[in-house]
Amino acid sequence: MDELFAFDGSLWVHRTRGAMTAQCDLEAHNNIALNLGHEVAMGRRTVADARAMYVKLAMEHKEGMASPYTFRHHVPDDAERGRPRHGREDA
């Protein structure tokens, strides 16, 4: 958890729900923060690397360049992990 907060203060972790949200200035920046935050949480990136990548991707987005990090989440949802939402099959 400490690594996530060190990476980006705009990330909010809801431990009970097992969810992470971001509150940035743009939706694309939310996506970048969530994707990189997930990589930090899973040990795939260091905080320093994630910060540098965030700056790079945000600047590229500002210049009109697209990246998969800016327009979709790379974090698997409950259905992709094979888990029912909220512990119910019909929810």
C-alpha positions as CSV (number, residue, x, y, z in Angstrom):
1,M,0.0,0.0,0.0
2,D,2.8,2.4,0.9
3,E,4.2,2.0,-2.6
4,L,0.9,3.0,-4.2
5,F,0.5,6.1,-2.2
6,A,4.2,7.0,-2.9
7,F,3.5,6.6,-6.6
8,D,0.4,8.8,-6.9
9,G,-1.7,10.6,-4.3
10,S,-4.7,10.6,-6.6
11,L,-5.2,6.9,-6.1
12,W,-7.7,5.7,-3.6
13,V,-7.6,2.1,-2.4
14,H,-10.8,0.5,-1.1
15,R,-9.4,-2.5,0.7
16,T,-12.8,-4.0,1.8
17,R,-14.1,-3.8,-1.8
18,G,-10.8,-4.8,-3.4
19,A,-11.0,-1.8,-5.6
20,M,-8.8,1.1,-6.6
21,T,-10.0,4.4,-8.0
22,A,-8.2,7.5,-9.3
23,Q,-9.2,11.2,-9.2
24,C,-7.1,13.0,-11.8
25,D,-7.8,16.0,-14.0
26,L,-8.6,13.9,-17.1
27,E,-10.2,10.5,-17.6
28,A,-7.1,9.5,-19.6
29,H,-4.9,10.4,-16.6
30,N,-7.2,8.3,-14.4
31,N,-6.6,5.3,-16.7
32,I,-2.8,5.9,-16.7
33,A,-2.8,6.1,-12.8
34,L,-4.9,3.0,-12.4
35,N,-2.9,0.9,-14.9
36,L,0.5,2.0,-13.4
37,G,-0.9,1.7,-9.9
38,H,-1.9,-1.9,-10.6
39,E,1.6,-2.6,-11.9
40,V,3.2,-1.1,-8.8
41,A,0.8,-3.2,-6.6
42,M,1.7,-6.4,-8.4
43,G,5.4,-5.7,-8.2
44,R,5.9,-5.2,-11.9
45,R,7.1,-1.6,-11.6
46,T,9.0,0.4,-9.0
47,V,7.5,3.7,-7.7
48,A,10.2,5.6,-9.6
49,D,9.6,3.8,-12.8
50,A,5.8,4.3,-12.5
51,R,6.2,8.0,-11.9
52,A,8.5,8.4,-14.9
53,M,6.1,6.4,-17.1
54,Y,3.2,8.5,-15.9
55,V,4.9,11.7,-16.8
56,K,5.9,10.3,-20.2
57,L,2.4,9.0,-21.0
58,A,0.6,12.1,-19.8
59,M,2.8,14.3,-22.0
60,E,2.3,12.1,-25.0
61,H,-1.5,12.2,-24.4
62,K,-1.3,16.0,-24.2
63,E,0.5,16.0,-27.6
64,G,-2.2,13.8,-29.1
65,M,-0.4,10.5,-29.0
66,A,-2.5,7.5,-28.0
67,S,-1.4,4.7,-25.7
68,P,-3.3,1.6,-24.4
69,Y,-2.6,3.0,-20.9
70,T,-4.7,6.1,-21.6
71,F,-7.9,4.5,-23.0
72,R,-8.5,1.2,-21.3
73,H,-7.9,-0.5,-18.0
74,H,-5.4,-3.3,-17.9
75,V,-6.7,-4.5,-14.5
76,P,-8.8,-7.6,-14.7
77,D,-12.3,-7.2,-13.4
78,D,-14.1,-9.8,-11.2
79,A,-15.6,-11.6,-14.2
80,E,-12.1,-11.9,-15.9
81,R,-10.7,-13.3,-12.6
82,G,-13.6,-15.8,-12.4
83,R,-15.1,-14.3,-9.2
84,P,-18.7,-13.3,-8.9
85,R,-19.3,-9.6,-7.9
86,H,-20.1,-9.1,-4.3
87,G,-20.1,-12.9,-3.7
88,R,-23.2,-13.5,-5.7
89,E,-23.6,-15.3,-9.0
90,D,-26.6,-13.1,-10.1
91,A,-25.1,-9.7,-9.2
